[in-house]
Each structure stands twice: as C-alpha cells, then as structure tokens.
Amino acid sequence: MKILLVEDDKTIASGLEYSLQQDQYLTVLCYDVASAKKVLAEQLDEFTLCLFDLSLPDGSGYELCKIVKERSDIPVIFLTAIDDEVNVVMGLDMGADDYITKPFRIRELLSRIKSVLRRYHNQTQTKSIIEIDNVRINTLEGKVFKNGNEVPLTALEYRLLLIFANHIGQVLSRSQLLERIWDVAGDFVNDNTLTVYIKRLREKLEDHPQDPTIIKTVRGLGYKVGD
C-alpha cells in the first residue's frame, strides 16, 4: 500500500517516512503544496491513503484534500499542530477522514491509518445502493439522491447518514452515534455538534424537517431510520 506524505518539517517527515516503511507501506514524500500537486497529477491512482500536514509553506493541506476528494475516494488524514474545533470541523467537512494533532505517537498514527483503511474496505463490502423512502444512497460513488436529484452532503453528514442506513429499523442512542462518528473525527465531535448535523441532514433530506419521517426521534432513546 502506497501513502503520500506531505510534511514541511524535514525532521518529522523523515521520521514518519521511516516508520511507515518499517510498517510495510510504500511512501512518497513531499515538503510543499506545489510538489504534492505534481505528484497527485501524475500518480493519484497509485495511492491508498494521503497524510497531509495542515500548515505548509506555500498553502495548506485543505487545498490538497480538495484535489484528492474531487478526483478519487481515497482516505485523507490531516497532521496538524492546530487544536481547535473550528479547524477540525472544516477539515472534516472538506472530506478528511481523520485528524491527528501534533505531537503524536507513531503507534497512534499507525492505528488511525489502519482504522481508516479498514473502514473504507468495509464500506466497499456493503450494498452499493441503499434506499430509504425517496432517498437513495449510492455507496460506491458516495452520492445521495432525493427524488432523483443529487443532494450535496458534507463528509460528516454523509458518514452520519451511512450509520443510519446500515442500521435500518434500529434505535440508535446519541452515545452510539457519537461513538461511531468518533471513529471518523477523533474526540472532537461533541453532543451539540451531533445535534447540528442531524438538523442539517433533516433539512436536506426531509420534505418537512420539523416533522421528520426519515430520521425519526424516539423520545428518551435516540433516533431511528426505517421500520
């Protein structure tokens, strides 16, 4: 498996590259946005996963994440020294799959990489089309349609919808949802954030968001999709 690593701190970069290679990953290392763009233009299809430092000398990891997600469905993990929720949510909304704050232990990063790759593998094993009332989810393309029209969802909105879609008819508590989203977002998704994302999903998918028929509230227990 081949990983694109973009990190401008050469000491950190060489240490990461060595550790990844010791764990049997092939690596391509870039120190800035410009060289990473060139590599992505020529080799994107060869990569299994991307590790992007958020703050780079000539741009940011956001820019590279956008390029990857527009052209491919490979996972992206951000490496960053910035530790505030606004940046975390922004990164996830752009399609990032995980987010790890420096300084971190290499074992933790390797564990996150394996977790993200395992999740992607599991997704490809699930049904490619899931239908819920007038909503259709194409899991192979990562797209959602309502009455035949595509509905644009952020990465976290899409993941939350997939959690519901993979548990049709089951009541999921808020803590269960938070645990599953935590696997994607690290420990940054709190109870209030979950409320916001459920509200956003309802506004995009429900005919009457104030009286939802797709993502239903089960009072005192949580939420349920389907019967």
C-alpha atoms as one frame of an Amber mdcrd trajectory, in Angstrom:
protein
   0.000   0.000   0.000   1.307   3.398  -1.030   0.975   6.568   1.066   1.519
  10.174   0.001   3.079  12.092   2.907   3.204  15.896   2.728   5.062  17.457
   5.660   7.307  20.539   5.590   9.225  19.771   8.789  12.009  17.586   7.387
  12.876  16.021  10.746   9.270  14.946  11.352   8.894  13.907   7.716  11.942
  11.629   7.707  10.852  10.017  10.986   7.345   9.394   9.666   8.636   8.065
   6.372  10.959   5.629   8.147   8.184   4.410  10.488   5.700   3.935   7.651
   8.232   1.984   5.612   9.023  -0.187   8.655   5.291  -0.963   8.773   5.493
  -2.135   5.143   3.956   0.946   3.483   5.460   2.416   0.334   5.812   6.185
   0.674   6.166   9.267  -1.490   7.327  12.328   0.461   6.689  15.974  -0.454
   7.584  19.100   1.520   5.169  21.620  -0.022   1.878  22.033  -1.889   3.487
  22.606  -5.290   5.414  19.327  -5.354   2.429  17.443  -3.897   0.160  18.773
  -6.657   2.610  17.499  -9.262   2.691  14.053  -7.664  -1.132  13.950  -7.399
  -1.477  14.907 -11.056   0.763  12.032 -12.113   0.238   9.303  -9.506  -3.055
   9.801  -7.625  -4.451   6.430  -8.717  -1.457   4.659  -7.169  -2.068   5.856
  -3.600  -4.006   4.035  -0.878  -4.062   6.961   1.587  -2.781  10.542   1.978
  -1.243  12.181   5.065  -1.289  15.972   4.774   0.242  18.483   7.148  -2.330
  21.247   7.518   0.107  24.174   7.504   2.527  24.170   4.571   4.922  26.903
   3.372   3.059  27.575   0.112  -0.528  26.684   1.047  -2.419  24.204   3.200
  -3.460  20.589   3.429  -7.056  21.722   2.823  -6.122  22.582  -0.746  -4.594
  19.147  -1.334  -7.527  17.362   0.318  -9.927  19.145  -2.034  -7.918  17.978
  -5.064  -7.870  14.364  -3.855 -11.553  14.173  -2.948 -12.665  15.714  -6.252
 -10.811  13.049  -8.209 -10.758   9.970  -6.009 -12.263   8.225  -2.993  -9.083
   7.521  -1.080  -8.819   8.468   2.604  -7.078  11.626   3.805  -5.692  12.172
   7.314  -4.563  15.633   8.447  -1.475  16.155  10.604  -1.575  19.451  12.448
  -0.401  21.446  15.415  -3.676  23.386  15.416  -6.035  22.107  18.068  -9.341
  23.935  17.813 -12.726  22.599  16.809 -13.349  25.111  14.002 -10.401  23.750
  12.033 -11.330  20.163  12.824 -14.895  20.544  11.553 -13.695  22.486   8.496
 -11.266  19.710   7.627 -13.888  17.001   8.028 -16.415  18.992   6.018 -13.888
  19.135   3.181 -13.787  15.346   3.186 -10.903  14.488   5.519 -11.311  11.093
   7.169  -9.352  11.731  10.334  -7.324  14.380  12.072  -4.366  13.908  14.390
  -2.770  16.678  16.449   0.988  17.026  16.922   2.803  15.869  18.870   1.526
  12.314  18.453   2.985   8.865  18.989   3.757   6.963  15.811   1.799   3.972
  17.136  -1.278   6.162  17.426  -0.898   7.352  13.826  -0.400   3.804  12.523
  -3.505   2.737  14.444  -5.527   5.594  12.902  -4.290   4.664   9.419  -5.325
   1.035   9.874  -8.713   2.080  11.260  -9.447   4.385   8.316  -8.339   1.790
   5.744 -10.422  -0.902   7.474 -13.478   1.365   7.393 -13.011   2.033   3.672
 -12.632  -1.677   2.995 -15.800  -2.473   4.948 -17.742   0.160   3.025 -16.866
  -1.488  -0.285 -18.267  -4.770   1.036 -21.692  -3.280   1.812 -24.617  -2.841
  -0.561 -23.875  -0.342  -3.306 -27.425   1.099  -3.343 -29.458   1.790  -0.193
 -32.971   3.206  -0.476 -34.873   4.915   2.346 -38.247   6.269   1.258 -37.478
   8.764  -1.531 -33.772   8.910  -0.655 -31.227   6.752  -2.476 -27.608   6.325
  -1.349 -25.019   5.161  -3.870 -22.196   3.966  -1.611 -19.820   3.187  -4.481
 -19.937   6.783  -5.697 -20.504   8.325  -2.258 -23.559  10.194  -3.554 -27.049
  10.764  -2.159 -30.196  11.453  -4.183 -33.661  12.660  -3.196 -36.422  12.123
  -5.762 -33.680  11.525  -8.331 -31.848  14.795  -7.627 -28.389  14.728  -6.061
 -28.202  16.163  -2.551 -24.796  17.665  -1.637 -23.654  16.429   1.773 -20.508
  17.200   3.725 -18.235  14.284   4.631 -19.540  14.094   8.195 -23.197  14.408
   7.111 -22.653  11.543   4.660 -20.975   9.355   7.278 -23.800  10.030   9.744
 -26.385   9.079   7.106 -24.466   5.870   6.358 -24.529   4.954  10.050 -28.331
   5.224  10.000 -28.568   3.418   6.630 -26.543   0.488   7.939 -28.854   0.170
  10.975 -32.310   0.374   9.357 -35.079  -0.135  11.889 -32.751   0.090  14.884
 -32.954   2.775  17.546 -29.531   4.384  17.897 -28.797   6.377  21.030 -26.885
   9.643  20.877 -23.942   7.973  22.613 -23.898   5.185  19.994 -23.886   7.753
  17.191 -21.135   9.759  18.873 -19.010   6.625  19.307 -19.323   5.774  15.614
 -18.593   9.329  14.464 -15.672   9.498  16.919 -14.033   6.781  14.845 -14.021
   9.270  11.960 -13.462  12.543  13.739 -11.222  11.735  16.687 -12.531  13.009
  20.013 -13.723  16.335  18.636 -17.415  15.625  17.929 -19.482  16.567  20.953
 -23.180  16.249  21.716 -24.008  19.735  20.407 -22.188  19.063  17.136 -24.240
  15.879  16.663 -27.448  17.887  17.112 -26.320  20.322  14.414 -25.521  17.544
  11.924 -28.827  15.737  12.464 -30.629  19.060  11.934 -28.655  19.655   8.718
 -29.421  16.169   7.419 -33.121  16.627   8.076 -33.130  19.984   6.299 -31.561
  18.390   3.228 -33.481  15.095   3.124 -36.878  15.578   4.755 -39.927  17.048
   2.979 -40.886  18.636   6.302 -37.776  18.906   8.533 -39.848  19.988  11.551
 -41.927  16.810  11.227 -39.328  14.246  10.071 -40.340  10.903   8.584 -36.863
   9.620   7.628 -34.673  10.382  10.669 -37.217   9.956  13.425 -36.717  10.908
  17.060 -37.557   8.146  19.544 -38.221  10.161  22.663 -35.882   9.362  25.521
 -33.956   6.782  23.478 -32.412   8.329  20.364 -33.117   8.162  16.633 -34.365
   5.606  14.144 -34.390   5.363  10.357 -36.874   2.967   8.742 -39.220   0.469
  10.362
